[in-house]
Amino acid sequence: MNSIWEKIQTPRPNTTPNTNPGPPVSWNDPSNPDDPQAGYGYIPNDTTKEETFFYHSDHLGSTSYITDDHANITQYDAYLPYGELLVDEHSSSEDLPYKFNGKQFDEETGLYYYGARYMNPITSLWYGVDKLTEKYPTVCGYVYTLDNPVKFIDEVGYKPSLSALRKAAKKLGVELSVIRAVFQTETGGQTYTKDGRIKILYERHYFSRFTHGKYDKDRDISAPTPFKGKTHKEKGKEVATPEIDQYGNPSNQYRRFEKAKKLDEEAAYSSISYGSFQIMGSNYKDAGYKSAKEFGDAMFSADEDKMLDAFTNYISANHAMRKALLNHDWATFARLYNGPSYKDNKYDTKMAENYKIFSADPFKGYKESKIKIPSR
């Protein structure tokens, strides 16, 4: 029986004489195990002197091109989504090992070394369980980047990439430690809840305002006063907050949102703060979206790049906030970003403390890649 599953199709490298390695990539005719096609390699071009090579990466940090010190292309690599080599072409005898995500590829084992773990690009699995797996019980401890390798990378095998944070810092003109301080203060440095969903906070006083008090009879989702913590100050004394007036756990936020959405969808989306930087849905325009629903759905996609883009757009659209960040004026920034009651939760002092921590070590909790990518 000759089924499609018996056939193998291999990429055809660029074989045009006197041209550089690289696209276009085409495919050889399908073959089967009884008639395998030979592999391909590179044309040796040994030299007697030491050479310098430069890595040129894509948005995932994966090496696409390698050039010599004369800017000649000496190697071209292309990958399947999880890092399996699709094309590996050379015009030099040097086969440099830093490939997918800029990680070292071990020819003997066929694995990439990430520092904390090894990853098999063919099976798309880690060799070893995620050290943070207990924080994400709904995510398998062996999968790579939540099974979304086109968007995310994992620098050391258990933490997300800093590349998007760097881009946000550059766009705003602030240090990386400023971005990390805000992120740490807003979410404790964790975008997701224990069950793997993004963190949201439902604000009933926003929903009441946007619906003109129409649903205030149900204090669970609508009231002119905001939710509080388990305790709050009243006439100078710390008193217990009635359960109906408490924010409650993460599942409460989702339950209230779904309940409010049935009554007024746009108002419900506008009444939530989302994800990494807890931006309110009512700020959708400044965040770069056409509606609160469009903004909310983008945040619910759990794409942290979108969350960072929303944050940088939001700050860029608010000159006073950006100025406060540039000047490290945490009190002014917290007042504008978190509201007039920012002191109740000590947002300003927390941001100042987190900024101090990350200023001393901007990459705290991360292992930087040793690959140096040229700026030219």
N, C-alpha and C positions, 0 to 999 in steps of 0.2 A: 504494500500500500504506500502510495506516495502522497503524504499529506503535507500541508504547509508547515507543520510543527517539526518535520524532519529536515527542513531546509535551513541553511545558514547563509546569511548575507553579510559580506564584509565591506568596509569602506575602501574606496579606491583613492589612493593618495595623488597629490599633484605630481605628475611625472613629466611635465613640459620642461624641456631643457632650458637652462639659463634663467629660470624663474625662481622666486623665493618660495619657501614652504608656506602653506596656508590654503585658505579657501580659493575656489569653490571645492566643496567636498561632494563626491558622487559615490555611487555604490556599484560594486561588482555584481554580476548576475548571481542569482541565488544558487547555492549548491547544497549537496546533502552529505552526510557523514561518509558515504561510500566514495565520494569524489571531492575531497576537501581542497580548498584553494590555499596556495602557499601564502605565508605571511609576508610582510614587507619590512624593510629596515631603513637604514640611512646610508648615504654615501660617505665613506671615511674621508676625512680631510685632516689628518694628524698634523700637528705643529710641534716644533721643538721649543717653543717659548710659552710661558704662562700667559693665559688670556683672561680678560675680564668680561663678564657677561651681565646683562641687565634683564630683570624680569618685568614683564608688562602684563598686568592682571585685569580681569573683568570685575564686575560689581560684587562678585563673591570672593574676590581675592585669588581666584584660580589663574594660574599662569596660562596665558593665551599665546604670547610670543616671547621669545628670548632673543636679544640682539647682542652683538659683540661691541667692542669699544669703538668700532667704526660705524655703528648704527646699522649694520647688516643683519638681516634676520637669519638666525642660525637654527631655530627650533620653533615648531608650531604644534600646539596641543589643543584638541577639542574633546569634550567629555559628554557622556550620557548624564542624566540628572544627578545620579548619586556618585559621580566621580570616576566611573569606569571609562578608561581611555577609548575614545572613538577614533581619534587620529593622533599620531605621534610622529611627526616628520622632522628630519634633521638635514642640515647641510654641513654639519660639523660632526666630528667624532665624539664630542662632548654630549653626554646625555644627562642633563641636570635633573636631579630627583624631585625638586619642589614643584608639585603640580596642582592638583585639586585643592582649593582653599589655600593654596600656598603651603600645603603640608608635604612632608617627606614621604615619598612612595618607596616601599621596600620591595624590590624586584623578587626576592626569594619567597616572601610570604604572600605578596600581592595585596598588602594592607597599607593603609595610610596611618601615620603616627601623629596623634593629636596632643600628646603630652599626658593626658589623663587616661586615654583609652586608644585602642586601635580600631579602625573602621574598615570593613570589607565593602568595597564599592560595588561588587558583583551581587552580593546578597542584600546590600543596603542596610547592614546591621552593624552595631557596635560589638566588639569583643570585650564584654564586661558590662555590668549594669550601671546606669546613671547614678552617681553619688547623691543626686538630689531627687531621686525617684519618689521618696516619701512625700515630697511637696506636691507631686503631680500624680495622684493615684489613678487618674483616668488615662494617663499616657504610659505606654509601654516603655520600660527602662532601657530597651535596646534599640529603639527606633532613632533615626537621625533627623534632627531639626523638625520634629513634629510631622515627619513625612512631607515636608515642603522644602526640598533642597534648592528650588529655583529662587526662592525669596530669602531664605535664612542660611547662615553658616554657624558653626559651632567651633570657636577658636581652640578650645582645649578639651572638648568632649563632654562638657556639662554646662557651659555658660554661653549666652548669645553673643553675637559679634558686637564690637565697639564701633564698627564702621559707620553705622547710621548715626550714632551719637556724635561721632567726629564731624559728620556732615552738618548736623544740626548746630553744633558749636561754631563751625566755620560760617554758616549762613547768618547767624546772629552776631558774629564777631566777638564771642565770649569764650572763656576757657572751657575745656571739657569738664572741669570740676564744677562749673556753674550748672551745666545741664544735669550732671549726676546728682548734685545737691538737691535740685528741684524734684527730680525723679525719686530720689531716696525719701524725701520728706513727704511727697504725695502718696506713695504706695509702699514705702519700706523697701524699695528696690525690687518689688515683685509685681508684675503686671497681672498675674493670674491668681485665682483663688485655689484652694486645695483640691477642688474638683476639676480644675483645668479651665474654667471659664475666666474671662477677663473681669477685673474688678470694676464694679459700677456702684454708684451711690444715688439712690432715688431721693429727690427733694420734693416733699409734698407741698411746701409753700410756693414753689415755682409752678407746680401743676395748678394750684389754686389761682395763682395770678394769671396764668395763660388761659384758664377756662372761666375767669371772672367769678370764681367762687361757686360755680354751678354744682360742683360735687362735694362741697364742704361738709355735707352731712356724713360722709364716710371719712373720718379722720385718719383712717389707715392709709389713704392715698391723697387726700386733699384737705388742707387747713391753712389759715393765714399765718400760722406759726411753724417754724421748722422743727424737724426732729432733734432730739438731744441724745446724749450718751446715757449710760445707766444711772448716772447721778448728774446733777447740775446745781449751780448756785442760785439761791433764791433769798433775797434780802440779806445777803452776806453769809448765808449758811449753805452747806452742802446737803442737798436733799435727794431722795430717790426719785427717779423719773418713772411715771406710770408706763407700763409696757407698750401701750398704744402710741406713746409719744417717743419711743426709743427707735433709733435707726435699726437695731437688731443685726442679725448675721447676714452674710452674703446672699443666702437663699431668699431672705426677706426682700432684698433689693430687686431681685428678678421677679419674685411673686407680685410685688406692688407694680412694677413696670408693666407686666403682662396684664394685670387688672386694669391699670390706667389706659393702656393702649386700646382696649376694647371700647373705651368711652371717647377718647380723643387721641388719635395716633400721633399727630404732630406735636401736640402738647406733651404727651408722654415722653417722646424722644427728646424734647427740649428740656425735660426736668431731670435728666440724668447726667452725672459726670462720669467720664469714661476712661478706662485703661491706664496707661503708663503715667499720664500727667493730669488725669482727672479734670479734663476740660468739659464744661457744661455744654450740653447739646444746644442750648439757646445761643451759643457763640459760634454756630456753624458757619456763618458768613465769613467771619474773621479767620476761621480755621480752613477756609477754602472750599466750602461746599454750598450747594444750592438750597438745601433744606435740612432740617434737623434729622429727618428720617435717613436721608442720604448719608449724613455725617455719622449717625448712629450705626447704620449697617456697615459702614466702612470700619468703624471701631470694633464691632462685633465679629468682623472677619479675623480678628486676632493677629492682624498684620502690624507688627510693631513699627515697621517703617512708616506706615500711614499715620500711626499715633505720633511719631516724631515729626513728620511733615505737618500734621495738624498743629502741634505745639509751636513749631518755628513760624508757621503762617500766622498763628494767633498772636504771638509775641511781636512779630514784625508789623502786624497791623495796629498794634497799640504802642505808640511811641514812648509813653510814660513808663510802661512795664519794661520795655527794652532798655531804656535809660537807667532804670533802677537796677537791672541785672548787670549792666556794664559797670555801674558804680558800686556794685555789691551792697546796695541799699536795701537790705532784706526787709526792713519794716515797711517801706513804701511798696516794694514788690508784693509782699504778703497781703497788704491792705487792698491793693488793686486786683491781685490774682485770687485771693481766698475770701475777700469781703471784709467789712468793717469789724467783724468779730474775730479776726485772725488771732488776736492775743489770747483768746479763750483756749485755743489749741496750741499756742506758742509756735505758730508756723514760722515766724521771723527768727526766733532763737534756734529752732531746729534746722532751718536752712543755713544759718550762719555756722552752726556746729558741723553740719554735713559738708559745707563748703571747705571748712578748715581741714576736715579729714581727707577729702578728695584732692585738696590742693597739695597736701603732703604726698599723696600717692594717687594720681588721677586714674590709674589702672588697677586700683585696689579690687581684688576679687577676680581679676582677669590675668591671663598669661599672654603677653604680647608675642606676635609672630616674629621670628628672627629674619624673615624675608625682607629685604630692603628694595622697595620699588622706586625706580628713578622718577624724578619729576618731569623730565623732558619727554 
